[in-house]
Amino acid sequence: MEWFNGENLEKKQHEAMQLLTVSEDGWPHQAMISMGEVIAVTPNLLRLALWPGTQTSMNMSRTGKATLIAVHQQSLLSIRLDVTSLLALREPVHPRDRFEAQVINIRVDHAPYAEITSGITFQLKDESGAITRWRETIEELRQ
């Protein structure tokens, strides 16, 4: 879980992960989450910061479950999470719905005949602003 240490965000700025939840009508709901919105508190405990009031936040609050999908070191990771809401901070720099997530299971998928070369990547429109916001978000997740 060192990858989720909240450090070296400049090097991780292009990496995105899928955060899967289940909607009220029983269908999978997919959202993206960046490396600046997740931190490992311990090897088995993550904290996540989501934009307030999103469908993903509502789904996680309702079900207490999520799956984080990421590509790391040529492997596809499927990380099952048992999720609980954290109390809101008094005066956050960036208001977020904050969650603590116990890692229930990590499934590592790779094929012996092929290498996974990338996952979801993106280009930030305002690198400096986004990375500053991520650093501040990570610091708030540590609280």
Secondary structure, 3 states (H helix, E strand, C coil): CHHHCCCCHHHHCCEEEEEEEECCCCCEEEEEEEHHHEEEEECCEEEEEECCCCHHHHHHHHHCEEEEEEEECCEEEEEEEEEEECCCCCCCCCCCEEEEEEEEEEEEECCCCCCCCCCEECCCCCHHHHHHHHHHHHHHHCC
